[in-house]
């Protein structure tokens, strides 16, 4: 039960709807997991030569354990590299985890590494076109690591953007294995986020030089740990905790602290205890179910988290046989209030959020309001209520104690009784331009409705050139297309934020409409992103022309172009303006661009391989008389 009466009816109804829709695929997935469970430990079935290869490099004592199959063997899969500040702390985790697993009467092997790229480094560069696809590469890499059938459980080391979703999708392909995600924590706070944004705007105006800008950025991103704004990386951490894949309170303690080390040790010990050789067997397939997915969406909405998760959560759910849709997210957003303001939705960073009560207090509030499912399985045991507790180290021993029940800073984290907004921080838009996502939590009320003529660009660089040459005066809806998954891998367009914000600051009414991604750190500009169907699929956005009047209305969740529908349909669609992609490895991903699905189905290359065939939806009931709107599509409906 959640609170005194369980989830409110709306949460129950949406969860039940997802379960009904998912019944065939979820049942098939669980049947495959059950077959793997019934087969027993894979290592015991390996041929002698196979098994000998699996422990050839192990120490003598480890060889005895592995060949006798007397203790659980834990796979370590890591996204460590030196480039990502959030992943640098993982450098020494494998050795620590191995020792902790041994103390818990198991054994561990480093099973494999997965790639981890930083969108902050590749922002605005050709390499960004690999970013979204890297999620599915990571999933496949994790699957390769686990495919040796040597393991009874797994720990996944990852934090940022596409990395955690990729690790989770890969782990769900081995749904019979207990799996714990182990984070590294956020870096300590640097300069205030408002100061960073101010200097970026000054640089766009030519009022400060590159050296000043670089000094500012370096003071913000200054050490090991996750970047402290509330982008995709920290949204990942919240989701893994609220979905029961972290230990309670593990997400936000800083790297290099006694508490962080103790939590890492405890996670290693815990995964050892929940294998099939123990008494609390907890396969990941039994943790990630429809209720856990709904809990994840609720947490995202209540905190105004990254818009990237409108893609990633769908893909994760599909990997577990669950058919989550954008309409589910939209309907949940109508009943889930916005309880936190973390930059870019406010001035505070995640360290301030953690100090104000953090994820534990957030879960406490949402549970008591009937907005979360408590009756879920987690890696810490049954029930989400456990996640309202906070970890502490007392005399060298890790303990959990009751967490805070009242916020310590109402400017950062509020109770359900007094939210920042009665609705969640993410809106799903519908209209004759397709579906889109808007992160409204960072957009002031006076900017949430705009009607203005379109200015169309095929690249982000085209927009920046026009901006810097002074062409963009007056109210405008900036349309940037050919940025979807099939066009060029859907790179983030976060580099446009400063220019768009500057236009808004000087009194222009401005919005962005794009089939690309903006960022987990989308800011104060109303931005309808992930427009689906995308231009490369012949979506309506491919027919927009300069001067067309577009309305983006967050209050009614509508995205409309005011053009006679017969005239609009007769226009030729601009579907492919980009030359073949070469450089930065893009040529190696041509097959991904050719096979990727649409954003509202997770922008995945796996598609039917997961048994999740979804036919294009029929046009929905018009939001405006005479205007066709689309709910969901794999390709543009005929």
Backbone torsions as a table, in degrees:
resi	resn	phi	psi	omega
1	UNK	NA	151.0	175.7
2	UNK	-111.8	115.5	-176.4
3	UNK	65.1	-159.6	-175.9
4	UNK	-76.1	-23.1	-172.9
5	UNK	-125.2	0.6	-176.6
6	UNK	86.0	-177.7	-179.1
7	UNK	-60.5	148.0	177.5
8	UNK	-64.4	159.3	-175.8
9	UNK	-54.0	-40.1	-177.9
10	UNK	-61.8	-41.5	178.3
11	UNK	-65.3	-42.9	178.7
12	UNK	-62.2	-43.8	-175.8
13	UNK	-67.6	-42.5	-179.8
14	UNK	-67.4	-39.8	177.2
15	UNK	-62.4	-44.0	179.3
16	UNK	-64.1	-37.6	177.7
17	UNK	-62.6	-44.2	177.8
18	UNK	-61.9	-43.0	-179.5
19	UNK	-63.3	-41.8	178.8
20	UNK	-63.7	-46.5	-179.5
21	UNK	-62.6	-33.4	-173.9
22	UNK	-90.1	-5.1	-169.0
23	UNK	-51.7	-47.8	-178.7
24	UNK	-63.9	-44.9	-175.6
25	UNK	-77.1	-35.4	177.5
26	UNK	-67.5	-41.5	178.4
27	UNK	-61.9	-44.5	179.4
28	UNK	-62.4	-41.1	178.5
29	UNK	-62.2	-48.2	-178.3
30	UNK	-66.5	-30.7	175.3
31	UNK	-64.7	-40.3	177.6
32	UNK	-64.6	-39.8	178.1
33	UNK	-65.1	-43.7	-179.7
34	UNK	-61.0	-38.8	177.2
35	UNK	-62.0	-41.5	178.8
36	UNK	-66.2	-39.5	178.6
37	UNK	-64.2	-44.5	-177.7
38	UNK	-64.6	-24.7	-179.1
39	UNK	-74.8	-13.9	178.9
40	UNK	78.9	-170.8	-177.2
41	UNK	-61.2	121.9	-177.8
42	UNK	-61.0	-36.1	-176.8
43	UNK	-59.0	-33.2	-178.4
44	UNK	-69.5	-18.8	-178.1
45	UNK	-97.6	-4.0	-179.6
46	UNK	-68.4	145.4	171.9
47	UNK	-65.4	162.1	-175.9
48	UNK	-59.8	-42.8	179.4
49	UNK	-65.2	-40.6	178.7
50	UNK	-60.3	-48.9	-177.2
51	UNK	-65.8	-39.2	179.2
52	UNK	-61.5	-39.0	175.3
53	UNK	-62.2	-34.9	-175.0
54	UNK	-71.8	-21.4	178.6
55	UNK	-124.3	14.1	-175.0
56	UNK	-55.9	-37.1	-175.5
57	UNK	-95.4	4.1	-177.2
58	UNK	-78.2	159.8	174.1
59	UNK	-66.9	157.9	-177.6
60	UNK	-53.1	-44.5	179.8
61	UNK	-63.5	-39.7	178.9
62	UNK	-64.9	-38.2	178.8
63	UNK	-60.3	-42.4	-179.5
64	UNK	-61.7	-42.5	-179.4
65	UNK	-65.9	-45.2	-175.4
66	UNK	-69.2	-38.6	-178.7
67	UNK	-75.0	-28.6	179.4
68	UNK	-86.2	-15.5	179.1
69	UNK	57.5	42.7	-176.3
70	UNK	-97.1	-13.8	-179.6
71	UNK	-135.5	152.6	177.9
72	UNK	-68.3	139.7	178.6
73	UNK	-107.2	122.9	-174.9
74	UNK	-103.0	126.4	175.4
75	UNK	-81.2	135.7	172.3
76	UNK	-108.7	119.2	177.0
77	UNK	-118.4	124.2	-170.0
78	UNK	-128.9	143.4	174.3
79	UNK	-103.4	25.3	-178.4
80	UNK	-59.6	135.5	158.4
81	UNK	-158.1	167.7	-176.1
82	UNK	-80.6	-18.0	-174.8
83	UNK	-73.4	-39.2	-175.7
84	UNK	-88.8	118.6	-178.9
85	UNK	-57.5	-35.9	-178.3
86	UNK	-69.8	-22.2	-175.3
87	UNK	-103.7	-11.5	176.6
88	UNK	-56.0	-40.9	179.8
89	UNK	-60.8	-21.1	-178.4
90	UNK	-70.1	-8.6	-176.5
91	UNK	-52.2	-41.3	-175.0
92	UNK	-104.8	4.9	-177.7
93	UNK	-65.9	-43.7	-175.3
94	UNK	-55.2	-44.8	179.9
95	UNK	-63.0	-40.9	179.7
96	UNK	-65.6	-43.6	-179.2
97	UNK	-63.5	-41.8	179.5
98	UNK	-58.8	-43.6	179.6
99	UNK	-64.9	-41.6	-179.6
100	UNK	-66.7	-37.4	178.2
101	UNK	-66.3	-41.1	178.2
102	UNK	-61.6	-41.8	178.3
103	UNK	-63.0	-27.2	179.8
104	UNK	-91.1	13.6	175.5
105	UNK	71.3	38.2	173.6
106	UNK	-131.5	-166.3	177.0
107	UNK	-144.0	151.7	-177.6
108	UNK	-136.5	145.9	174.9
109	UNK	-129.1	142.0	173.0
110	UNK	-74.4	110.0	-171.7
111	UNK	-85.0	-31.3	-178.7
112	UNK	170.4	159.0	174.4
113	UNK	-105.9	154.8	176.5
114	UNK	-123.6	153.5	178.9
115	UNK	-67.9	154.0	178.4
116	UNK	-148.0	109.9	179.6
117	UNK	-106.3	155.0	-176.8
118	UNK	-106.5	117.3	177.3
119	UNK	-65.9	-25.7	176.9
120	UNK	-65.5	-33.8	178.8
121	UNK	-78.9	-40.6	-174.9
122	UNK	-89.0	-0.7	-177.1
123	UNK	-52.2	123.8	177.9
124	UNK	77.6	1.9	-179.3
125	UNK	-107.3	165.0	-179.0
126	UNK	-60.4	-32.0	-179.3
127	UNK	-61.4	-22.6	178.7
128	UNK	-61.9	-21.6	-179.7
129	UNK	-72.5	-8.0	174.2
130	UNK	-94.1	-11.8	-166.3
131	UNK	-60.0	-57.4	-177.4
132	UNK	-61.8	-41.8	179.8
133	UNK	-64.0	-24.1	-179.8
134	UNK	-62.1	-26.5	177.3
135	UNK	-58.6	-46.9	-178.2
136	UNK	-74.0	-30.3	173.1
137	UNK	-63.5	-41.9	178.4
138	UNK	-63.4	-42.4	177.8
139	UNK	-59.3	-44.2	179.7
140	UNK	-67.9	-37.0	179.3
141	UNK	-66.3	-40.4	176.4
142	UNK	-63.8	-38.5	178.1
143	UNK	-64.5	-39.4	176.8
144	UNK	-60.7	-42.9	-178.9
145	UNK	-61.6	-38.3	-176.4
146	UNK	-88.0	-8.9	-172.4
147	UNK	-72.7	-7.8	-177.2
148	UNK	-75.1	-7.9	176.4
149	UNK	59.1	33.7	179.0
150	UNK	-101.0	-1.3	-161.7
151	UNK	-120.1	151.7	176.5
152	UNK	-109.9	-10.1	179.6
153	UNK	-168.8	174.4	-177.2
154	UNK	-148.8	149.0	165.2
155	UNK	-118.2	139.1	-178.9
156	UNK	-115.5	124.2	-178.5
157	UNK	-105.1	105.9	180.0
158	UNK	-167.1	156.9	-176.0
159	UNK	-135.3	-50.2	-160.6
160	UNK	-87.9	172.7	178.7
161	UNK	-2.5	-101.4	-175.8
162	UNK	-78.1	-8.8	-169.2
163	UNK	-74.3	-49.7	179.1
164	UNK	-63.8	-47.9	175.5
165	UNK	-57.8	-39.8	179.1
166	UNK	-64.5	-45.0	177.1
167	UNK	-60.3	-40.7	-177.8
168	UNK	-69.4	-41.4	177.5
169	UNK	-62.3	-42.3	177.0
170	UNK	-62.7	-42.1	179.7
171	UNK	-64.6	-36.8	-178.5
172	UNK	-67.9	-20.9	173.4
173	UNK	-68.7	-17.0	174.9
174	UNK	-117.5	57.5	-170.8
175	UNK	-61.1	-16.6	179.7
176	UNK	-80.3	-11.5	-177.9
177	UNK	-91.1	127.3	168.3
178	UNK	-60.1	136.2	-175.7
179	UNK	-140.4	132.4	175.8
180	UNK	-119.6	131.4	172.8
181	UNK	-86.7	131.3	-179.1
182	UNK	-116.5	118.0	-179.3
183	UNK	-89.3	178.2	178.3
184	UNK	-120.0	-14.3	176.8
185	UNK	90.9	160.5	-179.6
186	UNK	-82.2	150.7	172.5
187	UNK	-65.0	160.4	176.1
188	UNK	-66.4	159.4	-174.5
189	UNK	-67.4	138.7	175.6
190	UNK	-103.3	-141.6	179.2
191	UNK	-65.6	154.9	178.7
192	UNK	-58.0	141.7	-177.6
193	UNK	-62.2	-33.9	177.7
194	UNK	-62.0	-37.4	178.3
195	UNK	-66.9	-40.3	177.3
196	UNK	-60.4	-45.5	180.0
197	UNK	-63.6	-37.2	179.8
198	UNK	-63.0	-45.0	-179.1
199	UNK	-66.7	-36.3	177.5
200	UNK	-61.6	-41.5	178.5
201	UNK	-66.1	-40.6	178.3
202	UNK	-62.4	-37.7	178.3
203	UNK	-65.1	-40.9	178.6
204	UNK	-60.6	-30.4	180.0
205	UNK	-87.8	-1.6	-178.7
206	UNK	76.3	19.6	-175.4
207	UNK	-94.2	-13.0	170.7
208	UNK	-133.7	157.8	-176.2
209	UNK	-92.6	175.3	-176.9
210	UNK	-62.1	-36.5	-178.0
211	UNK	-63.5	-40.1	177.7
212	UNK	-65.0	-43.2	178.4
213	UNK	-62.2	-44.1	-178.8
214	UNK	-64.6	-40.2	176.7
215	UNK	-59.1	-40.2	-179.4
216	UNK	-67.0	-47.1	-180.0
217	UNK	-62.0	-40.7	-179.3
218	UNK	-67.5	-28.7	176.7
219	UNK	-76.8	-19.8	177.2
220	UNK	-86.5	-50.3	179.2
221	UNK	-101.4	91.3	-160.2
222	UNK	-124.5	-3.3	-176.3
223	UNK	-167.0	-176.4	179.1
224	UNK	-65.5	144.1	178.4
225	UNK	121.9	170.4	179.4
226	UNK	-67.0	143.6	170.6
227	UNK	-55.3	141.4	-166.4
228	UNK	-86.4	-5.3	174.7
229	UNK	-75.2	166.9	-176.8
230	UNK	-93.8	72.2	175.5
231	UNK	-99.2	-154.3	-175.4
232	UNK	-67.0	-37.8	-177.3
233	UNK	-60.1	-50.5	-179.7
234	UNK	-74.9	-27.3	170.6
235	UNK	-62.6	-40.4	175.2
236	UNK	-53.2	-46.0	-175.2
237	UNK	-64.4	-43.5	177.6
238	UNK	-61.3	-43.5	-177.6
239	UNK	-64.2	-42.9	-178.9
240	UNK	-64.4	-32.4	179.1
241	UNK	-75.8	-46.5	-175.9
242	UNK	-73.6	-18.5	175.6
243	UNK	-93.7	1.2	171.1
244	UNK	84.2	24.5	-178.9
245	UNK	-107.6	-10.4	168.2
246	UNK	-101.0	162.7	164.8
247	UNK	-70.7	152.3	179.9
248	UNK	-54.9	129.9	176.8
249	UNK	75.3	11.8	-173.6
250	UNK	-82.8	-15.2	-167.2
251	UNK	-70.8	-41.4	-163.6
252	UNK	-114.7	-2.3	170.1
253	UNK	-60.8	142.0	-174.7
254	UNK	-70.4	155.0	176.0
255	UNK	-64.1	156.3	173.2
256	UNK	74.0	14.1	179.4
257	UNK	-105.7	161.4	177.7
258	UNK	-60.9	-38.5	-179.6
259	UNK	-65.8	-42.9	179.6
260	UNK	-60.8	-45.3	179.4
261	UNK	-62.8	-41.0	-179.3
262	UNK	-65.1	-38.1	178.6
263	UNK	-67.4	-36.8	177.1
264	UNK	-64.1	-45.3	177.2
265	UNK	-60.4	-42.6	-177.6
266	UNK	-66.8	-36.6	178.3
267	UNK	-65.1	-40.8	178.1
268	UNK	-63.9	-42.2	178.6
269	UNK	-67.2	-39.1	-176.6
270	UNK	-65.9	-44.2	-179.1
271	UNK	-63.9	-31.1	177.6
272	UNK	-66.0	-35.3	-176.0
273	UNK	-81.2	-13.7	-176.9
274	UNK	-108.3	17.2	173.3
275	UNK	-77.4	174.1	-178.6
276	UNK	-67.4	-14.7	178.4
277	UNK	-85.1	-2.8	177.3
278	UNK	-108.4	-169.5	-176.4
279	UNK	-99.2	-1.0	-177.6
280	UNK	-124.9	43.1	-175.8
281	UNK	-51.6	122.5	-174.9
282	UNK	-135.9	80.2	177.5
283	UNK	-64.9	149.4	-176.1
284	UNK	-62.8	-28.1	178.3
285	UNK	-62.4	-24.6	179.4
286	UNK	-90.1	-11.1	175.0
287	UNK	-87.2	-47.4	-178.7
288	UNK	-89.8	95.6	175.3
289	UNK	-126.1	-171.7	-176.2
290	UNK	-60.6	-38.1	-179.3
291	UNK	-68.3	-40.0	178.3
292	UNK	-64.9	-38.3	178.5
293	UNK	-64.6	-43.9	177.6
294	UNK	-62.4	-42.2	177.1
295	UNK	-57.8	-40.4	178.5
296	UNK	-62.9	-44.5	178.9
297	UNK	-62.8	-42.8	179.9
298	UNK	-60.7	-44.2	178.7
299	UNK	-62.2	-40.6	178.1
300	UNK	-61.8	-46.7	-177.7
301	UNK	-67.5	-40.1	-176.1
302	UNK	-68.6	-19.8	-178.5
303	UNK	-111.8	0.6	-177.8
304	UNK	62.8	44.0	-174.1
305	UNK	-74.2	-171.1	-171.2
306	UNK	-64.3	133.2	174.7
307	UNK	-64.1	-22.4	177.5
308	UNK	-57.0	-25.5	-177.1
309	UNK	-78.2	-9.1	168.9
310	UNK	-68.5	-19.9	172.8
311	UNK	-92.6	-51.0	-171.7
312	UNK	-66.7	-40.9	-179.3
313	UNK	-63.7	-36.7	176.4
314	UNK	-63.5	-44.2	-179.4
315	UNK	-66.4	-40.9	178.0
316	UNK	-62.7	-46.9	-179.4
317	UNK	-59.6	-43.9	-179.2
318	UNK	-63.2	-32.5	177.3
319	UNK	-65.4	-20.8	177.0
320	UNK	-103.2	13.7	178.7
321	UNK	78.6	18.8	-174.8
322	UNK	-111.1	126.4	-175.5
323	UNK	-95.8	80.1	174.0
324	UNK	-81.7	139.0	178.7
325	UNK	-122.1	164.8	175.2
326	UNK	-63.2	-32.2	178.5
327	UNK	-66.0	-33.5	173.8
328	UNK	-61.4	-45.5	179.4
329	UNK	-61.4	-42.8	179.8
330	UNK	-62.3	-44.6	-179.0
331	UNK	-66.7	-38.3	175.4
332	UNK	-64.1	-36.1	-179.7
333	UNK	-62.5	-21.9	-180.0
334	UNK	-77.5	-18.0	-177.7
335	UNK	-116.1	-8.5	-178.9
336	UNK	-100.9	119.1	-179.5
337	UNK	-79.1	159.0	175.9
338	UNK	-86.7	116.9	-173.0
339	UNK	-108.8	-10.0	-177.5
340	UNK	-133.9	154.5	172.1
341	UNK	-130.1	106.6	178.4
342	UNK	-126.6	140.0	-176.6
343	UNK	-51.4	130.8	14.7
344	UNK	-89.7	7.7	178.6
345	UNK	-84.2	-7.6	179.2
346	UNK	-164.5	-167.1	-177.5
347	UNK	-93.4	-18.6	-175.8
348	UNK	-77.6	156.9	173.3
349	UNK	-107.1	-176.8	-174.2
350	UNK	-68.5	-25.9	175.2
351	UNK	-65.2	-39.0	176.2
352	UNK	-66.4	-41.3	176.6
353	UNK	-59.2	-45.0	179.7
354	UNK	-62.2	-42.3	-179.6
355	UNK	-67.4	-29.7	-178.8
356	UNK	-75.3	-10.5	-178.3
357	UNK	141.6	-28.7	170.3
358	UNK	63.6	-156.1	-173.6
359	UNK	-64.7	-37.2	-180.0
360	UNK	-60.1	-45.0	178.6
361	UNK	-68.7	-39.3	176.9
362	UNK	-57.3	-48.3	179.6
363	UNK	-63.0	-41.1	177.4
364	UNK	-56.0	-47.8	-178.9
365	UNK	-64.6	-46.0	-176.3
366	UNK	-69.1	-37.4	176.3
367	UNK	-63.5	-47.5	-176.7
368	UNK	-66.8	-23.3	177.9
369	UNK	-90.5	1.9	179.8
370	UNK	72.8	28.2	-177.2
371	UNK	-103.9	-1.8	176.7
372	UNK	-130.0	155.4	171.0
373	UNK	-86.7	122.5	174.8
374	UNK	-85.8	-30.4	-174.2
375	UNK	-82.5	65.3	178.1
376	UNK	-124.3	160.4	172.9
377	UNK	-92.3	139.1	177.1
378	UNK	-131.9	169.6	177.9
379	UNK	-69.1	-16.5	177.9
380	UNK	-91.3	-4.9	-178.0
381	UNK	125.8	-178.7	-178.1
382	UNK	-72.6	142.6	173.6
383	UNK	95.2	130.0	179.4
384	UNK	-79.4	-17.6	-179.4
385	UNK	-55.8	-28.9	177.4
386	UNK	-56.0	-26.3	-175.2
387	UNK	-84.9	6.0	170.3
388	UNK	-88.6	-6.4	178.7
389	UNK	-85.1	158.6	178.9
390	UNK	-122.4	142.5	-179.3
391	UNK	-82.4	143.5	175.0
392	UNK	-142.0	153.0	174.4
393	UNK	-107.3	119.8	-179.6
394	UNK	-121.8	117.4	-179.0
395	UNK	53.2	42.5	176.8
396	UNK	80.4	2.5	-177.6
397	UNK	-115.0	131.9	178.3
398	UNK	-79.2	129.0	177.5
399	UNK	-135.1	160.2	172.2
400	UNK	-114.9	136.2	179.3
401	UNK	-129.6	163.6	178.5
402	UNK	-54.9	133.3	-180.0
403	UNK	-82.1	176.2	-179.7
404	UNK	-64.5	148.0	177.9
405	UNK	-113.7	-2.0	176.3
406	UNK	-136.7	142.8	-179.3
407	UNK	-67.6	146.1	175.5
408	UNK	-96.7	-3.9	178.5
409	UNK	-156.2	101.9	-176.2
410	UNK	-71.0	-13.5	175.6
411	UNK	-77.7	-12.4	-175.7
412	UNK	-115.2	-41.3	-174.6
413	UNK	-143.9	125.8	-175.0
414	UNK	-122.0	161.2	174.7
415	UNK	-77.1	163.0	177.7
416	UNK	-60.5	-29.4	-178.7
417	UNK	-70.5	-15.4	-178.6
418	UNK	-145.3	67.0	-174.3
419	UNK	-78.0	166.9	172.2
420	UNK	-69.6	-31.9	178.2
421	UNK	-151.8	145.4	179.5
422	UNK	-72.7	-13.1	178.7
423	UNK	-119.9	162.1	-175.0
424	UNK	-68.4	171.7	-171.2
425	UNK	-84.8	0.0	-178.4
426	UNK	-127.7	132.7	177.6
427	UNK	-115.7	143.0	172.3
428	UNK	-103.0	120.0	-175.8
429	UNK	-94.5	147.6	176.0
430	UNK	-132.4	151.2	176.6
431	UNK	166.1	-169.9	-176.7
432	UNK	-78.4	1.7	170.0
433	UNK	-98.6	1.5	178.8
434	UNK	107.8	-160.8	174.2
435	UNK	-95.4	154.9	176.6
436	UNK	-157.7	168.7	180.0
437	UNK	-119.2	135.6	174.1
438	UNK	-128.1	130.2	173.8
439	UNK	-90.2	96.8	-173.7
440	UNK	-83.9	-14.0	-174.6
441	UNK	-63.5	-23.8	-179.1
442	UNK	-99.8	-0.7	-173.7
443	UNK	-104.2	123.8	178.9
444	UNK	-62.9	151.0	-175.8
445	UNK	-55.3	-38.0	-176.4
446	UNK	-70.6	-11.1	179.8
447	UNK	-106.9	4.4	-172.3
448	UNK	-84.8	-4.7	174.6
449	UNK	-131.5	126.3	178.2
450	UNK	-145.1	135.7	170.6
451	UNK	-125.4	120.9	-174.4
452	UNK	-160.7	161.7	177.9
453	UNK	-70.5	149.0	-179.3
454	UNK	-84.4	146.7	165.4
455	UNK	-125.0	118.4	-168.1
456	UNK	-101.5	134.0	176.1
457	UNK	-131.7	148.7	178.1
458	UNK	-95.8	-10.6	178.6
459	UNK	-143.2	158.3	175.3
460	UNK	-67.7	-32.7	179.5
461	UNK	-65.2	-34.6	177.1
462	UNK	-62.3	-41.2	177.1
463	UNK	-63.3	-47.1	-177.3
464	UNK	-63.3	-35.8	177.0
465	UNK	-63.4	-44.6	179.2
466	UNK	-65.0	-39.8	178.9
467	UNK	-62.2	-47.5	-175.4
468	UNK	-72.6	-20.1	177.1
469	UNK	-90.7	1.8	176.0
470	UNK	79.5	19.0	-177.7
471	UNK	-76.9	-22.5	-169.8
472	UNK	-99.9	77.9	173.7
473	UNK	-110.9	157.7	-176.9
474	UNK	83.1	174.4	179.4
475	UNK	-68.9	143.7	-174.6
476	UNK	-159.3	142.3	166.7
477	UNK	-104.9	110.4	-178.9
478	UNK	-80.0	121.4	178.9
479	UNK	-109.4	119.5	177.0
480	UNK	-122.1	112.5	-175.1
481	UNK	-117.0	-175.0	-173.0
482	UNK	61.6	33.1	-179.4
483	UNK	-120.8	11.9	-177.8
484	UNK	-81.6	178.4	-177.0
485	UNK	-57.7	-43.1	-176.8
486	UNK	-76.5	-25.4	-177.5
487	UNK	-75.2	-53.7	-175.6
488	UNK	-152.2	22.5	177.4
489	UNK	87.4	5.4	174.7
490	UNK	59.3	59.2	177.9
491	UNK	-67.6	151.3	173.7
492	UNK	-67.2	145.4	179.7
493	UNK	-112.6	29.7	-176.5
494	UNK	-60.3	-24.5	-179.9
495	UNK	-64.7	-10.7	177.7
496	UNK	-84.8	-12.3	-169.9
497	UNK	-57.5	-47.5	-175.7
498	UNK	-63.3	-42.5	-179.3
499	UNK	-65.8	-45.3	179.2
500	UNK	-63.9	-40.8	179.3
501	UNK	-65.0	-37.7	178.8
502	UNK	-64.9	-40.9	176.6
503	UNK	-60.2	-43.8	179.7
504	UNK	-65.8	-39.7	-179.1
505	UNK	-63.5	-30.5	-178.5
506	UNK	-89.0	13.9	170.1
507	UNK	102.4	-4.5	177.2
508	UNK	-75.8	145.1	169.5
509	UNK	-90.1	121.2	-171.1
510	UNK	-140.3	145.5	175.3
511	UNK	-145.5	162.8	177.4
512	UNK	-119.3	136.3	172.7
513	UNK	-128.4	122.1	-176.5
514	UNK	-151.8	150.0	171.8
515	UNK	-88.1	7.8	175.1
516	UNK	-95.4	-173.5	175.2
517	UNK	-99.0	153.0	174.2
518	UNK	-97.1	-70.2	178.1
519	UNK	171.6	159.0	168.3
520	UNK	-64.0	-16.8	-179.1
521	UNK	-106.8	29.1	179.4
522	UNK	-52.0	140.0	-170.0
523	UNK	-107.8	-141.7	-165.8
524	UNK	-84.2	1.6	180.0
525	UNK	-91.1	132.1	173.8
526	UNK	-63.1	117.8	-174.6
527	UNK	-130.5	112.1	174.7
528	UNK	-88.8	103.3	-172.9
529	UNK	-113.7	172.6	-179.1
530	UNK	59.4	29.8	-177.6
531	UNK	-54.8	127.0	-175.8
532	UNK	-132.9	133.1	0.9
533	UNK	-67.0	144.0	-179.3
534	UNK	-76.8	167.1	-177.9
535	UNK	-60.3	-38.5	-178.6
536	UNK	-64.0	-22.6	176.0
537	UNK	-92.8	7.8	-178.0
538	UNK	80.1	22.4	-179.3
539	UNK	-65.4	164.5	-178.1
540	UNK	-55.2	-30.9	-179.7
541	UNK	-60.2	-23.6	179.2
542	UNK	-71.3	-11.6	-177.8
543	UNK	-105.7	-2.5	-179.7
544	UNK	-69.9	140.3	178.9
545	UNK	-124.1	158.2	175.0
546	UNK	-51.9	134.0	177.1
547	UNK	94.3	-18.6	174.7
548	UNK	-57.7	135.7	-179.9
549	UNK	-85.9	123.5	-178.3
550	UNK	-116.3	138.0	173.7
551	UNK	-113.3	124.7	172.2
552	UNK	-115.1	111.3	-174.7
553	UNK	-123.6	102.3	-179.1
554	UNK	-70.8	-22.9	-177.4
555	UNK	-74.1	-27.9	178.2
556	UNK	-112.1	1.4	179.8
557	UNK	57.4	43.8	-179.4
558	UNK	-120.3	146.8	177.4
559	UNK	-135.0	106.5	-169.8
560	UNK	-130.7	144.9	168.8
561	UNK	-110.2	130.7	-174.9
562	UNK	-92.6	77.2	177.8
563	UNK	-134.7	140.7	175.9
564	UNK	-49.4	127.9	-171.7
565	UNK	-64.0	-35.1	177.4
566	UNK	-66.3	-43.9	177.5
567	UNK	-63.1	-42.4	-177.8
568	UNK	-64.0	-43.3	-179.0
569	UNK	-66.8	-27.1	-177.8
570	UNK	-81.0	-13.6	-179.7
571	UNK	-68.0	145.8	173.2
572	UNK	-70.3	142.4	178.9
573	UNK	-87.3	129.9	175.5
574	UNK	-87.0	99.6	-170.2
575	UNK	-109.7	-15.5	-176.4
576	UNK	-154.2	94.8	-178.5
577	UNK	-108.1	-8.6	-174.0
578	UNK	-91.0	139.1	173.3
579	UNK	-69.6	164.6	176.3
580	UNK	-52.0	138.2	-173.5
581	UNK	-85.8	118.8	174.2
582	UNK	-131.7	154.3	-179.7
583	UNK	96.5	147.3	-178.7
584	UNK	57.1	24.5	177.3
585	UNK	82.2	3.7	-174.1
586	UNK	-63.3	-30.8	-179.1
587	UNK	-63.3	-24.4	-179.4
588	UNK	-76.0	-10.6	-176.4
589	UNK	-109.2	16.7	179.9
590	UNK	-60.0	-38.6	-179.8
591	UNK	-65.8	-32.5	177.1
592	UNK	-65.7	-46.2	-179.3
593	UNK	-62.5	-31.9	-177.5
594	UNK	-77.0	-22.2	-173.4
595	UNK	-117.4	-8.1	-175.0
596	UNK	-62.9	144.0	175.8
597	UNK	-85.2	175.5	-177.1
598	UNK	-74.4	164.0	-176.2
599	UNK	-60.0	-39.5	-175.4
600	UNK	-73.2	-9.6	173.0
601	UNK	-108.1	16.7	173.6
602	UNK	100.6	-0.1	179.0
603	UNK	47.8	49.2	-174.2
604	UNK	-108.9	150.8	174.6
605	UNK	-90.8	-4.1	-176.9
606	UNK	-78.7	-38.9	174.3
607	UNK	49.0	-125.2	-174.6
608	UNK	-67.7	-13.0	178.4
609	UNK	-59.9	-24.4	178.7
610	UNK	-90.5	2.3	-178.8
611	UNK	73.0	24.4	-174.2
612	UNK	-112.3	45.1	178.7
613	UNK	-58.6	127.7	179.4
614	UNK	-132.3	118.4	-179.9
615	UNK	-75.6	150.6	175.8
616	UNK	-56.7	140.1	-179.7
617	UNK	-77.2	155.0	171.8
618	UNK	-72.3	154.4	173.9
619	UNK	-54.0	139.5	-180.0
620	UNK	-78.2	173.6	173.9
621	UNK	-60.4	134.5	-176.5
622	UNK	-58.3	136.9	173.8
623	UNK	-74.4	-26.9	177.7
624	UNK	-132.5	134.7	-178.3
625	UNK	-52.2	131.6	178.9
626	UNK	81.9	1.5	-178.0
627	UNK	-113.0	123.2	178.1
628	UNK	-80.9	132.7	175.0
629	UNK	-121.9	154.8	-177.0
630	UNK	-121.0	135.7	-179.7
631	UNK	-91.1	-44.1	-173.4
632	UNK	-163.8	144.5	179.6
633	UNK	-159.5	147.2	169.7
634	UNK	-87.9	-41.9	171.6
635	UNK	-133.5	171.6	-179.2
636	UNK	-60.9	124.0	177.7
637	UNK	-57.0	143.9	-179.8
638	UNK	-68.3	NA	NA
